[in-house]
Amino acid sequence: MASFQDILKYYRRYRKASVFSIAASSAFEIIDLVVPYAIGQILNVLSGQSLDRGLQQFVNGTAAIAGQTPTPSFSLLVLMVIIFIVTVVRAPIQPWIGAWYHWEIALRARRDQTQKAIRKILTLPIEFYDENNPGRIAGRIARGLANHTWTYPEIAGQFIPKLFRVLGIFAIILSIEWRIAVLFAISFILILTVSFSKLKRLTDKEEVLDKHQESTESRTSEIVTNIKTVKAFATEASEFKRQSDRLNRELKTVLFSIHYGYVKLAMQQRTFIQICVFAVLVLTLWATVNGEISLGHFVTTLTISSMAYSELEPISNLGEVFARRYSSMIRFHEFMQRPLGKDAASITFHPSEPSPTYAFSGKLEFHNLSFGYSPERPVLQNIQLLIQPYETVALVGRSGSGKSTLIKLLCRYFEPNQGNILIDGQDIATLDITGYRKRLAIVHQEVDVFNGTLLDNLTYGNPIATFEQVKEACAIARVDEFIHMLPQGYHTVVGERGVRLSGGQRQRLGIARALLVEPDILIFDEATSSLDYESERAIQLAMRRIQGTRTTIIIAHRLSTVREADKIVVLEQGQIVEVGNHEQLLKHQGIYRRLHSLQETGELV
Ligand SMILES: Nc1ncnc2c1ncn2[C@@H]1O[C@H](COP(=O)(O)OP(=O)(O)OP(=O)(O)O)[C@@H](O)[C@H]1O
């Protein structure tokens, strides 16, 4: 669970600058109070009353140094110089010491934390992304970072200095008339305590609202991602209704629960503040009429106490803003505290510390491998398999039999519960994960295309590939067959803001991209499952050219894709039940034959 402490830790790196700038801003707020005090003293001089003792001594000392007599005119001159220093001289300094640092800290912290968030995104376990959609994750991070950035300058530059200002005011009033100071202190503490306790309750409601908003955003993002399905099932109206209901629910919470609460609080605060200001006026006037305080003190007390009460509203407004943002900041920290993937510790982020470079022949041994996503449900059991270098091995089996899971273990997205996987005789668990994964390449059913040129996408895994290498990979993967149809050839922008590639074209791009990293092990994860016959055929031809050049593992539902594999491994309920080539397995009256017959003739044998 994240807490307030985590919000403080967000700025920990800038602690010293933070303490300095908060102290400086607070000092400026207190210095500001010199003006009403000096004005009060000027009034005393003008009305023939004496200066305060301390000030009189200061004027006398200054007069002695200047070789002057401390006349009323000289006192006025000293007071004007003081006012000049704390107003005009201070003016150009304050923004540099206050505003500059507050924003610098907030902006630097945002850079740091955005880096951390990106690192987090890159190191969370892969199953996190199965359970959380991109809209929800992106929304949570963006809101959390933005709210931290806006909050810091307000709290460090305004909220805390204002509290110090109020303390300074209290000290001045105390030096003038203690009864007014007591009234002032009690009213202040009362207003702030009541306000903050109410804000605490509003924060809880804000948290509910934040969750509602996250769900709405998440669904909107799903609609965008799955728009084809929405349209195909003609569910526009129901999606619209669902989102409208959610927005109405949000509005109801924000308007009648949260906003109502803030307005009610503001009303109570204002009324109470005005009662207090009036009470101070009555008390101060009473003390002046009775000759207990001077006219100058009357003006000073009234001016600074109304200054103090006028600060109450901004202080509690800042508290309100903080309360509104609190839950999204906390939810950001909850995201940041999510446990990392098992591979996270060994992922290197520093290009200056490159991971070791491996080169394997591609011999793979699965030794007595067992695995389950949860302990009570084994998905793979006692897998024993040997894959020779340059061999092409197909994994087939019914849906849910564990084919993809085996690949996930090979890629080290998960660690096996029992047994191990050896590459060239070395346990993959002992290898540097980045160095090891660089020797693997995988072509998924859905090939991701990044926004950029086709060339950028091809060289994604190997940015230093030469154009000759790119062309060679494109020839093998049959990318060259469609490249001339693209307006700028290799330099055509594809992806989000560019030309849309078809499923088959994306697959071929995926294969060429995989080939360009020159992997020792190439994996096709249902690469042809969603393609039409012609595209499938093109991919099969590409695969045929790759066959024998490196260890290749093919997961396939369509058995036509795996017919030419050196070895076909049939999985059933997480266990290997048959191994052999196409002809051998057809002779065997087993699952492969049944699946094959089903696909060829549509009938079970
Ligand atoms: N992240 C996960 N968490 C929990 N269970 C999972 C997860 N991924 C897969 N499974 C379960 O593990 C089992 C094997 O799934 P796997 O994806 O490996 O099968 P598959 O043979 O590749 O299936 P398909 O051919 O349909 O892709 C299934 O019962 C599936 O529900």
The ligand as a MOL file (V3000), in Angstrom:
LIG
                    3D

  0  0  0     0  0            999 V3000
M  V30 BEGIN CTAB
M  V30 COUNTS 31 33 0 0 0
M  V30 BEGIN ATOM
M  V30 1 N -0.7560 -15.8520 -17.9380 0
M  V30 2 C -1.4530 -16.9560 -17.6300 0
M  V30 3 N -1.9380 -17.1300 -16.3870 0
M  V30 4 C -2.6310 -18.2270 -16.0410 0
M  V30 5 N -2.9050 -19.2530 -16.8800 0
M  V30 6 C -2.4490 -19.1570 -18.1370 0
M  V30 7 C -1.7040 -18.0080 -18.5860 0
M  V30 8 N -1.3810 -18.1930 -19.8830 0
M  V30 9 C -1.8950 -19.4120 -20.2450 0
M  V30 10 N -2.5320 -19.9820 -19.1990 0
M  V30 11 C -3.1760 -21.2990 -19.1790 0
M  V30 12 O -2.1750 -22.2760 -19.4310 0
M  V30 13 C -2.6840 -23.2850 -20.2660 0
M  V30 14 C -1.7870 -23.4540 -21.4810 0
M  V30 15 O -1.8580 -22.2780 -22.2410 0
M  V30 16 P -0.9590 -22.0380 -23.5340 0
M  V30 17 O -1.2350 -20.6510 -24.0100 0
M  V30 18 O 0.4330 -22.4070 -23.2410 0
M  V30 19 O -1.5710 -23.1100 -24.5240 0
M  V30 20 P -1.4080 -23.2420 -26.0770 0
M  V30 21 O -1.2250 -24.6750 -26.3460 0
M  V30 22 O -0.3620 -22.3070 -26.5710 0
M  V30 23 O -2.8260 -22.7640 -26.5460 0
M  V30 24 P -3.2470 -22.0300 -27.9020 0
M  V30 25 O -2.9040 -22.9780 -29.0030 0
M  V30 26 O -4.7110 -21.8380 -27.7750 0
M  V30 27 O -2.4800 -20.7540 -27.9370 0
M  V30 28 C -4.1070 -22.9010 -20.6230 0
M  V30 29 O -4.9780 -23.6440 -19.7900 0
M  V30 30 C -4.1870 -21.4300 -20.3050 0
M  V30 31 O -5.4700 -21.1100 -19.8400 0
M  V30 END ATOM
M  V30 BEGIN BOND
M  V30 1 1 1 2
M  V30 2 1 2 3
M  V30 3 2 2 7
M  V30 4 2 3 4
M  V30 5 1 4 5
M  V30 6 2 5 6
M  V30 7 1 6 7
M  V30 8 1 6 10
M  V30 9 1 7 8
M  V30 10 2 8 9
M  V30 11 1 9 10
M  V30 12 1 10 11
M  V30 13 1 11 12
M  V30 14 1 11 30
M  V30 15 1 12 13
M  V30 16 1 13 14
M  V30 17 1 13 28
M  V30 18 1 14 15
M  V30 19 1 15 16
M  V30 20 2 16 17
M  V30 21 1 16 18
M  V30 22 1 16 19
M  V30 23 1 19 20
M  V30 24 2 20 21
M  V30 25 1 20 22
M  V30 26 1 20 23
M  V30 27 1 23 24
M  V30 28 2 24 25
M  V30 29 1 24 26
M  V30 30 1 24 27
M  V30 31 1 28 29
M  V30 32 1 28 30
M  V30 33 1 30 31
M  V30 END BOND
M  V30 END CTAB
M  END
